[in-house]
């Protein structure tokens, strides 16, 4: 398979790319909810970093993710989502460039295969951590194909600063570099530089974190099971959800793309390994209930560009494969007509099916608990009580509340009891996190608890109490 310069982005490429981005923008404009409350908590961390730069080092926010969304977070969550859409467009461009280096001629097939994956259009406009992670991983693979080991190391080294499981890919890359050097016995200096660039992001983060807090940031990786509330799953937990998220058409074509790579350029199969290792890492993490993983299939979204690249490689070769197959029985003009008819029917059916799957994706709507938090925030406005202290464990309330004195109860709680709550202040219980991180509802409602129920929101999704 010849190497082709990745510069021929023709008009069809840009049309497909912009159509997909437009669909993301439409879904984003209609989405008032979120797939993960982490999106909101990370927004608050990035926004807070403008007034207190130490938030950039925050372990929960991760410095790579916080910095990536730092600029749009100064504006709004909506701005972050536009930023995510722009990142997805860039990811598709980079993936197409990588595919060109591997021999793809029709680059428009890459953004087409990217946008036709349901999880891309469902999550591509949300400002979750998977977007910058996917960007760094895609760019790293692209630089790997180009032979720029230093840039690969830097990209892969940034992964743990965006999501903690990225450390598995960073370590795997460093091990690969060492094994490659041992087998080829090339100069030692390039190896040491590549290893340094891979380790540098984590080293810098830990040094700065230690200077600020007197401990290392990566210490959280030692705590393998910070909580058991998310449970665990079996070895095949992600398989069927991932297949549904990729979509049947892209899944089949990506399998054919593997066949093309294996037959024409077997050495290029190594560039698929980061996606495979990423899948294995998440399978292991959730199988053993590690690192408070919820086992959500959206965690695997960074694999989407690899699926798109492989599917594009197959899509380009399918017409030739069909011609060879029909050539056994047909010849001349009949064979050419049969080829066009077969390709038209096959691709037409595939596009219709995949397009219908993608068009069925709907915007994220506000969930009842989020509606309850908005109603509670409005209650304080209506009661002219914005200057009163209020305790809450729900990030949605932290986001929409316009008062100045809110006590945020974080994940894991503050270990508060009724005696710790200031008299005359409010306690906002919510169904999602109230019992887990705050004070249980039955305790708040118990006689002699010291709390008086004031209001209920969205069918008891949120309940407001006042400390007497």
C-alpha positions in Angstrom: 0.0 0.0 0.0 1.8 3.2 -1.1 2.2 6.1 1.2 0.3 9.2 -0.1 0.8 12.8 1.1 -2.1 13.7 3.3 -2.8 17.1 1.7 -5.6 16.5 -0.8 -8.7 17.5 1.1 -11.1 18.0 -1.8 -14.4 19.7 -1.9 -16.3 16.6 -1.0 -14.2 16.1 2.1 -15.1 19.6 3.4 -18.8 19.1 2.5 -19.0 15.9 4.5 -17.0 17.3 7.3 -19.2 20.4 7.7 -22.4 18.5 7.3 -21.5 16.4 10.3 -20.4 19.4 12.3 -23.7 21.1 11.5 -25.6 18.1 12.8 -23.5 18.2 16.0 -24.2 21.9 16.3 -28.0 21.3 15.9 -28.1 18.6 18.5 -26.0 20.7 20.9 -28.3 23.7 20.5 -31.2 21.6 21.5 -29.5 19.8 24.4 -30.3 21.3 27.8 -29.2 18.2 29.7 -25.9 16.4 29.9 -24.8 12.7 29.6 -22.6 13.2 32.7 -22.7 15.6 35.6 -18.9 15.5 35.3 -19.3 17.9 32.4 -20.7 20.5 34.7 -18.3 19.9 37.6 -15.3 20.1 35.2 -16.8 23.4 33.8 -16.9 24.8 37.3 -13.3 23.8 37.9 -12.0 25.3 34.7 -14.0 28.5 35.4 -12.7 28.7 38.9 -9.1 28.4 37.5 -9.4 32.0 36.2 -9.6 33.4 39.7 -7.5 30.7 41.4 -4.9 29.1 39.0 -4.3 26.3 41.5 -7.5 24.7 40.2 -5.5 23.8 37.1 -3.7 21.2 39.2 -7.0 19.7 40.6 -6.9 15.9 40.6 -10.6 15.6 39.8 -10.5 18.1 37.0 -7.1 16.9 35.6 -4.9 19.6 34.3 -5.0 18.6 30.7 -8.7 18.7 30.6 -9.0 21.9 32.7 -6.5 23.7 30.4 -8.2 22.4 27.2 -11.5 23.9 28.2 -10.1 26.9 30.1 -10.9 29.5 27.5 -14.5 28.6 26.7 -15.3 27.9 30.4 -14.8 31.7 31.0 -17.9 32.1 28.9 -20.4 29.3 29.5 -21.1 25.6 29.1 -22.4 26.4 25.7 -19.1 27.8 24.6 -17.4 24.7 25.9 -19.7 22.6 23.6 -18.8 24.7 20.6 -15.2 24.1 21.5 -15.8 20.4 21.6 -17.5 20.4 18.2 -14.4 22.3 16.8 -12.2 19.6 18.4 -14.2 16.8 16.7 -13.8 18.5 13.4 -10.0 18.7 14.0 -10.0 15.0 15.0 -11.7 14.0 11.8 -9.1 16.0 9.8 -6.2 14.5 11.6 -7.6 11.0 11.2 -8.0 11.6 7.5 -4.4 12.7 7.3 -3.4 9.5 9.1 -5.5 7.4 6.7 -3.8 9.1 3.7 -0.4 8.2 5.1 -1.6 4.6 5.2 -2.7 4.7 1.6 -6.3 6.1 1.6 -7.1 8.1 -1.6 -10.7 9.2 -0.9 -10.2 11.1 2.3 -13.9 12.1 2.6 -14.6 8.6 3.7 -13.0 9.3 7.1 -15.3 12.1 8.3 -18.2 10.1 6.8 -17.3 7.1 8.8 -16.7 9.3 11.9 -20.1 11.1 11.8 -22.0 7.9 11.0 -21.1 6.5 14.4 -24.0 7.1 16.8 -21.9 7.8 19.8 -20.0 10.5 18.0 -23.1 12.5 17.2 -24.5 11.8 20.6 -21.4 12.9 22.5 -19.3 15.0 20.1 -20.9 18.3 21.2 -20.7 17.6 24.9 -17.6 19.0 26.7 -16.7 15.8 28.4 -13.1 14.6 29.0 -13.3 12.1 26.2 -13.1 14.9 23.6 -9.6 16.2 24.5 -8.4 12.6 25.2 -9.6 11.6 21.7 -7.8 14.6 20.2 -4.5 13.8 22.0 -4.7 10.1 21.1 -5.6 10.7 17.5 -2.7 13.3 17.1 -0.3 10.9 18.8 -1.2 8.1 16.4 -0.8 10.4 13.4 2.6 11.5 14.6 3.5 7.8 15.1 2.7 7.0 11.5 4.9 10.0 10.5 7.8 8.7 12.6 8.0 11.7 14.9 8.6 9.8 18.2 9.1 12.9 20.3 5.7 14.3 19.4 4.1 10.9 19.9 5.6 10.7 23.4 4.3 14.2 24.2 0.8 13.4 23.0 0.7 10.0 24.8 2.3 11.6 27.8 -0.6 14.1 28.1 -3.2 11.3 28.2 -3.0 10.7 32.0 -3.5 14.5 32.6 -6.8 14.2 30.8 -8.1 10.9 32.1 -6.4 8.7 34.6 -6.6 5.5 32.5 -4.4 7.3 29.9 -1.5 6.2 32.1 -1.9 2.7 30.7 -1.3 4.0 27.2 1.6 6.1 28.3 3.3 3.2 30.0 2.6 0.9 27.1 4.2 3.4 24.7 7.3 3.7 26.9 7.6 -0.1 27.1 7.2 -0.3 23.3 10.0 2.2 22.8 12.3 0.2 25.1 11.5 -3.1 23.4 12.0 -1.5 19.9 15.4 -0.1 21.0 16.5 -3.5 22.4 15.6 -5.2 19.1 17.1 -2.7 16.8 19.9 -1.4 18.9 19.8 2.2 17.5 21.2 5.3 19.2 20.4 5.7 22.8 19.8 9.4 22.8 16.6 9.4 20.8 15.2 6.7 23.1 16.0 8.7 26.2 14.5 11.9 24.8 11.3 10.0 23.8 11.0 8.5 27.2 11.5 11.9 28.8 8.8 13.5 26.7 6.4 10.8 27.6 7.0 11.1 31.3 7.4 14.9 31.4 3.7 15.9 31.7 3.2 13.7 34.7 6.5 14.8 36.2 5.6 18.5 35.8 2.2 18.0 37.2 3.4 16.1 40.3 6.2 18.6 41.0 3.8 21.6 40.8 1.2 19.7 42.9 3.8 18.9 45.5 5.0 22.5 45.7 1.4 23.6 46.2 0.0 20.9 48.5 3.0 18.9 49.9 1.9 15.6 48.3 2.0 14.1 44.8 -1.0 14.4 42.5 -0.6 10.8 41.2 -1.1 9.5 44.7 -4.8 9.0 43.8 -3.7 6.1 41.5 -2.7 4.2 44.6 -6.2 4.2 45.9 -7.6 1.5 43.5 -11.0 1.4 45.1 -12.1 4.8 46.4 -15.7 3.6 46.5 -17.8 0.5 45.7 -21.0 2.4 44.7 -20.4 2.0 41.0 -20.0 -1.8 41.2 -18.3 -3.9 38.6 -19.1 -5.9 35.5 -18.1 -9.0 33.6 -15.4 -9.4 31.0 -17.8 -8.6 28.1 -19.5 -5.7 29.8 -18.5 -3.2 27.1 -18.8 -5.4 24.0 -22.4 -5.1 23.0 -22.8 -1.4 24.1 -19.7 -0.5 22.1 -21.0 -2.3 19.0 -24.3 -0.5 19.3 -22.5 2.9 19.8 -20.2 2.3 16.8 -23.1 1.1 14.6 -23.4 -2.1 12.6 -22.3 -0.5 9.3 -19.1 1.1 10.6 -18.4 -2.0 12.6 -18.5 -4.3 9.6 -16.5 -1.9 7.4 -13.9 -1.4 10.1 -13.5 -5.2 10.2 -12.9 -5.2 6.5 -10.5 -2.4 6.9 -8.4 -4.6 9.2 -8.4 -7.2 6.5 -7.1 -4.6 4.0 -4.3 -3.5 6.4 -3.4 -7.1 7.2 -3.1 -8.0 3.5 -1.5 -4.9 2.1 0.5 -3.4 4.9 0.6 -5.7 7.9 3.1 -3.6 9.8 0.5 -0.8 10.0 -1.7 -2.9 12.2 0.3 -1.7 15.1 -1.4 1.7 14.9 -4.6 0.0 15.9 -3.1 -1.2 19.1 -3.8 2.0 21.2 -7.5 1.6 20.7 -7.3 -2.1 21.6 -5.3 -1.4 24.7 -7.7 1.4 25.7 -10.6 -1.1 25.5 -8.7 -3.6 27.5 -7.8 -1.1 30.1 -11.4 -0.1 30.6 -12.5 -3.7 30.7 -10.0 -4.5 33.4 -10.9 -1.3 35.4 -14.6 -2.1 35.5 -14.2 -5.8 35.8 -12.5 -5.3 39.1 -14.4 -2.2 40.2 -11.3 0.1 40.1 -11.0 3.9 40.2 -14.8 4.5 40.8 -15.5 3.6 37.1 -19.2 3.6 36.3 -18.8 1.3 33.3 -20.3 3.8 30.9 -19.7 2.9 27.2 -19.1 6.6 26.5 -15.7 6.2 28.2 -14.6 4.3 25.0 -15.5 7.2 22.7 -11.7 7.9 21.9 -11.8 4.7 19.9 -14.1 6.3 17.3 -11.4 7.7 15.0 -9.7 4.3 14.7 -13.1 2.8 13.7 -13.5 5.6 11.2 -10.1 5.1 9.7 -10.5 1.4 9.3 -14.0 1.7 7.8 -12.7 4.3 5.3 -9.9 2.0 4.2 -12.5 -0.8 3.6 -15.0 1.5 1.9 -12.4 2.5 -0.7 -11.6 -1.1 -1.6 -15.1 -2.6 -1.6 -15.7 -1.7 -5.3 -12.5 -3.4 -6.3 -13.3 -6.5 -4.2 -16.7 -6.7 -5.9 -15.2 -6.4 -9.3 -12.8 -9.2 -8.6 -15.6 -11.4 -7.3 -18.0 -10.7 -10.2 -15.1 -11.1 -12.7 -15.2 -14.8 -12.1 -18.6 -15.1 -13.8 -18.9 -11.9 -15.8 -16.8 -10.0 -18.3 -16.6 -6.8 -20.3 -19.4 -4.2 -20.2 -21.7 -6.6 -18.3 -19.2 -6.8 -15.5 -18.8 -3.0 -15.3 -22.6 -2.5 -15.1 -22.9 -5.2 -12.5 -20.2 -3.6 -10.5 -21.9 -0.2 -10.5 -25.2 -1.7 -9.6 -23.8 -3.8 -6.8 -21.7 -1.0 -5.4 -24.7 1.4 -5.6 -27.0 -1.0 -3.8 -24.5 -2.0 -1.2 -23.4 1.6 -0.3 -26.9 2.9 -0.7 -28.2 0.4 1.8 -25.3 1.0 4.2 -25.7 4.8 4.1 -29.5 4.6 4.6 -29.1 2.2 7.5 -26.3 4.1 9.2 -27.9 7.5 8.4 -31.2 6.3 10.0 -29.3 5.2 13.1 -27.5 8.5 13.4 -30.6 10.6 12.7 -32.4 8.7 15.5 -30.0 10.3 18.0 -31.8 12.8 20.1 -30.6 15.8 22.2 -29.8 15.4 25.9 -32.8 16.6 27.9 -32.8 17.7 31.5 -33.4 14.9 33.9 -35.9 15.2 36.8 -33.1 15.8 39.3 -31.7 18.6 37.2 -35.1 20.2 36.9 -35.5 19.9 40.7 -32.2 21.8 41.2 -33.3 24.6 38.8 -36.6 24.9 40.6 -34.8 25.1 44.0 -32.5 27.8 42.6 -35.5 29.7 41.4 -37.2 29.3 44.9 -34.3 31.2 46.5 -34.8 34.0 43.9 -38.6 34.1 44.6 -38.1 34.1 48.3 -35.4 36.8 48.1 -33.1 34.5 50.1 -30.0 34.5 47.9 -27.9 35.8 50.8 -28.7 32.8 53.0 -26.3 30.0 53.4 -27.4 26.8 51.6 -25.8 23.3 51.6 -26.0 21.2 48.5 -24.4 18.1 47.1 -25.7 18.4 43.5 -23.4 20.0 40.9 -26.3 21.2 38.9 -27.4 23.4 41.7 -23.9 24.8 42.1 -24.0 25.7 38.5 -27.5 27.4 38.3 -27.6 28.9 41.7 -27.0 32.7 41.7 -26.5 33.2 45.4 -23.1 33.8 46.9 -23.1 31.5 50.0 -23.5 27.9 48.9 -21.6 25.2 50.7 -20.7 22.5 48.1 -20.7 19.0 49.5 -18.3 17.1 47.3 -18.1 13.4 46.3 -17.4 11.5 49.4 -19.2 14.1 51.6 -17.9 16.2 54.3 -19.0 14.0 57.1 -21.5 16.6 58.3 -24.1 16.1 61.0 -27.0 18.3 62.0 -24.8 19.9 64.6 -22.3 21.0 62.0 -24.9 22.9 60.0 -25.3 26.6 60.8 -28.7 27.5 62.3 -31.0 29.4 60.0 -29.3 28.0 56.9 -30.8 25.7 54.3 -30.0 22.1 53.4 -31.0 21.0 49.8 -31.3 17.3 49.7 -31.4 15.6 46.2 -32.2 12.0 45.2 -28.9 11.5 43.3 -26.3 12.5 45.8 -28.1 13.5 49.0 -28.0 10.3 50.9 -24.6 9.3 49.5 -22.7 12.5 50.2 -24.8 14.5 52.6 -27.3 13.7 55.3 -29.9 11.0 54.6 -33.4 12.1 53.9 -34.9 10.0 56.7 -32.5 11.6 59.1 -33.5 15.0 58.0 -37.2 14.2 58.4 -36.8 12.4 61.7 -38.4 14.1 64.7 -36.0 16.1 66.7 -33.5 16.3 63.8 -33.3 20.0 64.0 -34.5 20.4 60.4 -37.8 21.7 59.1 -39.0 20.7 55.6 -39.6 23.9 53.6 -40.3 22.8 50.0 -40.3 19.9 47.5 -39.2 20.0 43.9 -40.0 17.8 40.9 -41.8 15.1 42.7 -39.4 14.9 45.6 -36.3 14.8 43.4 -35.1 17.6 45.6 -36.3 18.5 49.1 -35.3 21.8 50.9 -34.9 21.9 54.7 -34.1 24.7 57.1 -31.9 24.2 60.1 -33.7 25.5 63.2 
